[in-house]
Amino acid sequence: MESLRSHKGAINLGLDAWQSPNGFDVLGTVIYRLVKASSGKFELEASSLDFVQLQKNRAGIYLAKAVQSIVEKFGLTNRV
C-alpha cells in the first residue's frame, strides 16, 4: 500500500454494497488510478482495497462512516 501513499496523481474510489446469498451485507472498495508503464504510456490500475461485513442496513450515514473508516485505515484521507 506504500505505492498508494506515494502516488502523485488522482486516486478514485469505487464502492459496491451487496447482500450475499447467506444474508450477509458486504461493502467492497476498489482503488482506481493511472500509473505510468515502462513504455511511457499510462495504464488504468484497479486494486481491491477492502471488503467489510456491514453490521447494519445500508443506510447513507452508516455507509459513509464505513467508507471513512476504510479510507483512514489505508492512509488515504483527503486523497480520494
A tleap script that builds the chain and sets N, CA, C and O, in Angstrom:
source leaprc.protein.ff14SB
mol = sequence {
  NMET GLU SER LEU ARG SER HIE LYS GLY ALA
  ILE ASN LEU GLY LEU ASP ALA TRP GLN SER
  PRO ASN GLY PHE ASP VAL LEU GLY THR VAL
  ILE TYR ARG LEU VAL LYS ALA SER SER GLY
  LYS PHE GLU LEU GLU ALA SER SER LEU ASP
  PHE VAL GLN LEU GLN LYS ASN ARG ALA GLY
  ILE TYR LEU ALA LYS ALA VAL GLN SER ILE
  VAL GLU LYS PHE GLY LEU THR ASN ARG CVAL
}
set mol.1.N position { 0.811 -1.201 0.000 }
set mol.1.CA position { 0.000 0.000 0.000 }
set mol.1.C position { 0.856 1.266 0.000 }
set mol.1.O position { 0.337 2.371 -0.157 }
set mol.2.N position { 2.153 1.102 0.175 }
set mol.2.CA position { 3.029 2.269 0.143 }
set mol.2.C position { 2.955 2.972 -1.209 }
set mol.2.O position { 3.058 4.197 -1.277 }
set mol.3.N position { 2.776 2.200 -2.290 }
set mol.3.CA position { 2.685 2.825 -3.614 }
set mol.3.C position { 1.462 3.735 -3.712 }
set mol.3.O position { 1.485 4.721 -4.449 }
set mol.4.N position { 0.409 3.420 -2.987 }
set mol.4.CA position { -0.766 4.298 -2.971 }
set mol.4.C position { -0.455 5.599 -2.250 }
set mol.4.O position { -0.867 6.672 -2.689 }
set mol.5.N position { 0.260 5.505 -1.160 }
set mol.5.CA position { 0.575 6.708 -0.377 }
set mol.5.C position { 1.509 7.643 -1.144 }
set mol.5.O position { 1.418 8.864 -1.009 }
set mol.6.N position { 2.408 7.069 -1.951 }
set mol.6.CA position { 3.369 7.897 -2.677 }
set mol.6.C position { 2.874 8.293 -4.072 }
set mol.6.O position { 3.548 9.051 -4.769 }
set mol.7.N position { 1.720 7.796 -4.479 }
set mol.7.CA position { 1.172 8.112 -5.806 }
set mol.7.C position { 0.857 9.598 -5.897 }
set mol.7.O position { 0.190 10.148 -5.020 }
set mol.8.N position { 1.333 10.249 -6.955 }
set mol.8.CA position { 1.165 11.703 -7.097 }
set mol.8.C position { -0.126 12.099 -7.810 }
set mol.8.O position { -0.610 13.216 -7.630 }
set mol.9.N position { -0.686 11.209 -8.610 }
set mol.9.CA position { -1.881 11.542 -9.383 }
set mol.9.C position { -3.162 11.304 -8.611 }
set mol.9.O position { -3.161 11.077 -7.401 }
set mol.10.N position { -4.251 11.365 -9.353 }
set mol.10.CA position { -5.577 11.164 -8.766 }
set mol.10.C position { -5.771 9.708 -8.351 }
set mol.10.O position { -5.286 8.786 -9.007 }
set mol.11.N position { -6.479 9.530 -7.267 }
set mol.11.CA position { -6.879 8.206 -6.794 }
set mol.11.C position { -8.399 8.244 -6.663 }
set mol.11.O position { -8.957 9.109 -5.989 }
set mol.12.N position { -9.048 7.301 -7.313 }
set mol.12.CA position { -10.512 7.244 -7.286 }
set mol.12.C position { -10.959 6.005 -6.534 }
set mol.12.O position { -10.316 4.957 -6.593 }
set mol.13.N position { -12.052 6.138 -5.838 }
set mol.13.CA position { -12.572 5.066 -5.005 }
set mol.13.C position { -13.857 4.526 -5.612 }
set mol.13.O position { -14.769 5.287 -5.935 }
set mol.14.N position { -13.924 3.208 -5.767 }
set mol.14.CA position { -15.134 2.551 -6.240 }
set mol.14.C position { -15.754 1.753 -5.110 }
set mol.14.O position { -15.040 1.106 -4.343 }
set mol.15.N position { -17.064 1.791 -4.997 }
set mol.15.CA position { -17.776 1.121 -3.907 }
set mol.15.C position { -18.860 0.212 -4.463 }
set mol.15.O position { -19.481 0.514 -5.482 }
set mol.16.N position { -19.077 -0.897 -3.784 }
set mol.16.CA position { -20.178 -1.787 -4.143 }
set mol.16.C position { -20.671 -2.460 -2.868 }
set mol.16.O position { -19.904 -3.126 -2.172 }
set mol.17.N position { -21.938 -2.286 -2.571 }
set mol.17.CA position { -22.552 -2.941 -1.409 }
set mol.17.C position { -23.562 -3.953 -1.925 }
set mol.17.O position { -24.332 -3.664 -2.841 }
set mol.18.N position { -23.552 -5.128 -1.338 }
set mol.18.CA position { -24.480 -6.171 -1.763 }
set mol.18.C position { -24.784 -7.099 -0.598 }
set mol.18.O position { -24.149 -7.024 0.454 }
set mol.19.N position { -25.752 -7.966 -0.797 }
set mol.19.CA position { -26.091 -8.972 0.204 }
set mol.19.C position { -25.767 -10.341 -0.374 }
set mol.19.O position { -26.222 -10.692 -1.463 }
set mol.20.N position { -24.977 -11.108 0.364 }
set mol.20.CA position { -24.599 -12.446 -0.083 }
set mol.20.C position { -25.806 -13.379 0.017 }
set mol.20.O position { -26.772 -13.062 0.711 }
set mol.21.N position { -25.764 -14.523 -0.665 }
set mol.21.CA position { -26.884 -15.470 -0.610 }
set mol.21.C position { -27.222 -15.935 0.809 }
set mol.21.O position { -28.362 -16.309 1.087 }
set mol.22.N position { -26.228 -15.909 1.707 }
set mol.22.CA position { -26.500 -16.327 3.083 }
set mol.22.C position { -26.914 -15.158 3.985 }
set mol.22.O position { -26.972 -15.306 5.205 }
set mol.23.N position { -27.203 -13.992 3.383 }
set mol.23.CA position { -27.785 -12.884 4.133 }
set mol.23.C position { -26.817 -11.875 4.713 }
set mol.23.O position { -27.250 -10.976 5.434 }
set mol.24.N position { -25.525 -11.979 4.435 }
set mol.24.CA position { -24.559 -11.012 4.958 }
set mol.24.C position { -24.478 -9.802 4.032 }
set mol.24.O position { -24.367 -9.950 2.815 }
set mol.25.N position { -24.534 -8.601 4.618 }
set mol.25.CA position { -24.339 -7.371 3.854 }
set mol.25.C position { -22.845 -7.082 3.793 }
set mol.25.O position { -22.163 -7.093 4.818 }
set mol.26.N position { -22.340 -6.824 2.599 }
set mol.26.CA position { -20.904 -6.649 2.376 }
set mol.26.C position { -20.668 -5.343 1.628 }
set mol.26.O position { -21.446 -4.965 0.752 }
set mol.27.N position { -19.580 -4.659 1.988 }
set mol.27.CA position { -19.144 -3.464 1.274 }
set mol.27.C position { -17.753 -3.737 0.720 }
set mol.27.O position { -16.820 -4.025 1.470 }
set mol.28.N position { -17.625 -3.644 -0.586 }
set mol.28.CA position { -16.327 -3.805 -1.239 }
set mol.28.C position { -15.831 -2.457 -1.721 }
set mol.28.O position { -16.609 -1.648 -2.228 }
set mol.29.N position { -14.533 -2.211 -1.563 }
set mol.29.CA position { -13.942 -0.961 -2.030 }
set mol.29.C position { -12.773 -1.272 -2.958 }
set mol.29.O position { -11.992 -2.194 -2.719 }
set mol.30.N position { -12.674 -0.487 -4.011 }
set mol.30.CA position { -11.628 -0.652 -5.018 }
set mol.30.C position { -10.999 0.715 -5.270 }
set mol.30.O position { -11.687 1.735 -5.275 }
set mol.31.N position { -9.687 0.722 -5.479 }
set mol.31.CA position { -8.957 1.935 -5.826 }
set mol.31.C position { -8.633 1.889 -7.317 }
set mol.31.O position { -8.170 0.871 -7.831 }
set mol.32.N position { -8.881 3.005 -8.004 }
set mol.32.CA position { -8.522 3.144 -9.417 }
set mol.32.C position { -7.536 4.301 -9.544 }
set mol.32.O position { -7.710 5.352 -8.928 }
set mol.33.N position { -6.495 4.089 -10.355 }
set mol.33.CA position { -5.534 5.167 -10.595 }
set mol.33.C position { -4.814 4.927 -11.912 }
set mol.33.O position { -4.763 3.801 -12.407 }
set mol.34.N position { -4.261 5.991 -12.474 }
set mol.34.CA position { -3.446 5.879 -13.674 }
set mol.34.C position { -1.988 5.790 -13.258 }
set mol.34.O position { -1.504 6.613 -12.481 }
set mol.35.N position { -1.290 4.789 -13.777 }
set mol.35.CA position { 0.137 4.627 -13.487 }
set mol.35.C position { 0.898 4.620 -14.809 }
set mol.35.O position { 0.401 4.135 -15.825 }
set mol.36.N position { 2.097 5.160 -14.777 }
set mol.36.CA position { 2.924 5.222 -15.975 }
set mol.36.C position { 3.661 3.900 -16.137 }
set mol.36.O position { 4.403 3.478 -15.250 }
set mol.37.N position { 3.453 3.256 -17.270 }
set mol.37.CA position { 4.103 1.979 -17.564 }
set mol.37.C position { 5.525 2.237 -18.059 }
set mol.37.O position { 5.894 3.372 -18.359 }
set mol.38.N position { 6.314 1.171 -18.139 }
set mol.38.CA position { 7.692 1.305 -18.614 }
set mol.38.C position { 7.744 1.814 -20.056 }
set mol.38.O position { 8.754 2.381 -20.474 }
set mol.39.N position { 6.671 1.618 -20.813 }
set mol.39.CA position { 6.594 2.106 -22.196 }
set mol.39.C position { 6.364 3.615 -22.260 }
set mol.39.O position { 6.463 4.217 -23.329 }
set mol.40.N position { 6.059 4.220 -21.121 }
set mol.40.CA position { 5.770 5.646 -21.069 }
set mol.40.C position { 4.290 5.964 -21.167 }
set mol.40.O position { 3.882 7.103 -20.939 }
set mol.41.N position { 3.487 4.971 -21.503 }
set mol.41.CA position { 2.039 5.167 -21.584 }
set mol.41.C position { 1.418 5.000 -20.203 }
set mol.41.O position { 1.970 4.328 -19.332 }
set mol.42.N position { 0.263 5.622 -20.026 }
set mol.42.CA position { -0.456 5.476 -18.769 }
set mol.42.C position { -1.443 4.323 -18.875 }
set mol.42.O position { -2.097 4.139 -19.901 }
set mol.43.N position { -1.538 3.557 -17.807 }
set mol.43.CA position { -2.459 2.427 -17.748 }
set mol.43.C position { -3.345 2.568 -16.519 }
set mol.43.O position { -2.905 3.029 -15.467 }
set mol.44.N position { -4.602 2.161 -16.672 }
set mol.44.CA position { -5.529 2.172 -15.544 }
set mol.44.C position { -5.248 0.962 -14.666 }
set mol.44.O position { -5.241 -0.174 -15.141 }
set mol.45.N position { -5.020 1.210 -13.403 }
set mol.45.CA position { -4.780 0.137 -12.440 }
set mol.45.C position { -5.931 0.109 -11.447 }
set mol.45.O position { -6.312 1.143 -10.898 }
set mol.46.N position { -6.475 -1.060 -11.221 }
set mol.46.CA position { -7.548 -1.244 -10.243 }
set mol.46.C position { -7.058 -2.226 -9.193 }
set mol.46.O position { -6.520 -3.280 -9.530 }
set mol.47.N position { -7.240 -1.889 -7.926 }
set mol.47.CA position { -6.797 -2.740 -6.825 }
set mol.47.C position { -7.896 -2.840 -5.780 }
set mol.47.O position { -8.470 -1.831 -5.369 }
set mol.48.N position { -8.184 -4.055 -5.357 }
set mol.48.CA position { -9.126 -4.230 -4.242 }
set mol.48.C position { -8.505 -3.617 -3.007 }
set mol.48.O position { -7.338 -3.865 -2.703 }
set mol.49.N position { -9.268 -2.830 -2.304 }
set mol.49.CA position { -8.754 -2.178 -1.105 }
set mol.49.C position { -9.211 -2.913 0.143 }
set mol.49.O position { -8.392 -3.252 0.998 }
set mol.50.N position { -10.516 -3.164 0.259 }
set mol.50.CA position { -11.024 -3.811 1.468 }
set mol.50.C position { -12.429 -4.354 1.209 }
set mol.50.O position { -13.159 -3.854 0.353 }
set mol.51.N position { -12.781 -5.371 1.958 }
set mol.51.CA position { -14.137 -5.910 1.998 }
set mol.51.C position { -14.529 -5.979 3.463 }
set mol.51.O position { -13.803 -6.553 4.274 }
set mol.52.N position { -15.660 -5.406 3.804 }
set mol.52.CA position { -16.110 -5.435 5.197 }
set mol.52.C position { -17.547 -5.927 5.258 }
set mol.52.O position { -18.370 -5.631 4.392 }
set mol.53.N position { -17.816 -6.682 6.305 }
set mol.53.CA position { -19.191 -7.119 6.548 }
set mol.53.C position { -19.897 -6.007 7.302 }
set mol.53.O position { -19.447 -5.587 8.368 }
set mol.54.N position { -20.991 -5.535 6.752 }
set mol.54.CA position { -21.748 -4.458 7.378 }
set mol.54.C position { -22.599 -5.021 8.510 }
set mol.54.O position { -23.174 -6.103 8.393 }
set mol.55.N position { -22.669 -4.273 9.602 }
set mol.55.CA position { -23.415 -4.721 10.772 }
set mol.55.C position { -24.834 -4.172 10.802 }
set mol.55.O position { -25.677 -4.669 11.549 }
set mol.56.N position { -25.103 -3.150 9.995 }
set mol.56.CA position { -26.428 -2.521 9.955 }
set mol.56.C position { -26.917 -2.530 8.514 }
set mol.56.O position { -26.217 -2.980 7.607 }
set mol.57.N position { -28.121 -2.030 8.323 }
set mol.57.CA position { -28.615 -1.914 6.951 }
set mol.57.C position { -27.772 -0.893 6.188 }
set mol.57.O position { -26.952 -0.190 6.779 }
set mol.58.N position { -27.974 -0.819 4.913 }
set mol.58.CA position { -27.122 0.008 4.062 }
set mol.58.C position { -27.614 1.449 3.964 }
set mol.58.O position { -27.741 1.983 2.862 }
set mol.59.N position { -27.890 2.078 5.095 }
set mol.59.CA position { -28.330 3.470 5.132 }
set mol.59.C position { -27.138 4.397 4.868 }
set mol.59.O position { -25.994 4.042 5.154 }
set mol.60.N position { -27.413 5.582 4.323 }
set mol.60.CA position { -26.384 6.509 3.882 }
set mol.60.C position { -25.335 6.890 4.905 }
set mol.60.O position { -24.141 6.783 4.625 }
set mol.61.N position { -25.750 7.333 6.088 }
set mol.61.CA position { -24.786 7.788 7.091 }
set mol.61.C position { -23.911 6.631 7.554 }
set mol.61.O position { -22.703 6.801 7.721 }
set mol.62.N position { -24.494 5.470 7.761 }
set mol.62.CA position { -23.724 4.297 8.188 }
set mol.62.C position { -22.693 3.924 7.121 }
set mol.62.O position { -21.539 3.641 7.445 }
set mol.63.N position { -23.104 3.923 5.848 }
set mol.63.CA position { -22.168 3.597 4.768 }
set mol.63.C position { -21.055 4.638 4.671 }
set mol.63.O position { -19.897 4.284 4.453 }
set mol.64.N position { -21.393 5.908 4.831 }
set mol.64.CA position { -20.387 6.970 4.782 }
set mol.64.C position { -19.340 6.778 5.870 }
set mol.64.O position { -18.148 6.954 5.621 }
set mol.65.N position { -19.773 6.421 7.068 }
set mol.65.CA position { -18.827 6.190 8.165 }
set mol.65.C position { -17.969 4.956 7.898 }
set mol.65.O position { -16.786 4.940 8.237 }
set mol.66.N position { -18.553 3.926 7.296 }
set mol.66.CA position { -17.790 2.720 6.959 }
set mol.66.C position { -16.713 3.048 5.925 }
set mol.66.O position { -15.576 2.591 6.041 }
set mol.67.N position { -17.073 3.838 4.920 }
set mol.67.CA position { -16.105 4.234 3.895 }
set mol.67.C position { -15.019 5.109 4.510 }
set mol.67.O position { -13.841 4.931 4.201 }
set mol.68.N position { -15.388 6.041 5.366 }
set mol.68.CA position { -14.407 6.896 6.032 }
set mol.68.C position { -13.420 6.057 6.828 }
set mol.68.O position { -12.219 6.329 6.805 }
set mol.69.N position { -13.901 5.053 7.522 }
set mol.69.CA position { -13.042 4.173 8.307 }
set mol.69.C position { -12.037 3.440 7.414 }
set mol.69.O position { -10.864 3.316 7.765 }
set mol.70.N position { -12.498 2.961 6.272 }
set mol.70.CA position { -11.607 2.252 5.341 }
set mol.70.C position { -10.552 3.206 4.784 }
set mol.70.O position { -9.371 2.863 4.733 }
set mol.71.N position { -10.970 4.392 4.371 }
set mol.71.CA position { -10.041 5.375 3.816 }
set mol.71.C position { -8.982 5.746 4.853 }
set mol.71.O position { -7.801 5.841 4.518 }
set mol.72.N position { -9.382 5.953 6.094 }
set mol.72.CA position { -8.433 6.277 7.161 }
set mol.72.C position { -7.506 5.105 7.443 }
set mol.72.O position { -6.312 5.299 7.672 }
set mol.73.N position { -8.042 3.901 7.428 }
set mol.73.CA position { -7.257 2.686 7.688 }
set mol.73.C position { -6.073 2.566 6.731 }
set mol.73.O position { -5.000 2.106 7.120 }
set mol.74.N position { -6.269 2.980 5.483 }
set mol.74.CA position { -5.223 2.855 4.476 }
set mol.74.C position { -4.472 4.163 4.226 }
set mol.74.O position { -3.710 4.268 3.265 }
set mol.75.N position { -4.685 5.154 5.084 }
set mol.75.CA position { -3.945 6.411 4.987 }
set mol.75.C position { -4.263 7.221 3.741 }
set mol.75.O position { -3.388 7.904 3.208 }
set mol.76.N position { -5.497 7.154 3.271 }
set mol.76.CA position { -5.875 7.847 2.042 }
set mol.76.C position { -6.810 9.027 2.282 }
set mol.76.O position { -7.451 9.513 1.350 }
set mol.77.N position { -6.888 9.488 3.523 }
set mol.77.CA position { -7.729 10.636 3.842 }
set mol.77.C position { -7.287 11.828 2.993 }
set mol.77.O position { -6.090 12.083 2.854 }
set mol.78.N position { -8.236 12.546 2.434 }
set mol.78.CA position { -8.005 13.706 1.568 }
set mol.78.C position { -7.302 13.356 0.260 }
set mol.78.O position { -6.780 14.241 -0.418 }
set mol.79.N position { -7.284 12.070 -0.100 }
set mol.79.CA position { -6.661 11.645 -1.364 }
set mol.79.C position { -7.686 11.112 -2.350 }
set mol.79.O position { -7.417 11.059 -3.550 }
set mol.80.N position { -8.858 10.716 -1.866 }
set mol.80.CA position { -9.884 10.159 -2.753 }
set mol.80.C position { -11.079 11.088 -2.793 }
set mol.80.O position { -12.058 10.804 -3.483 }
savepdb mol mol.pdb
quit
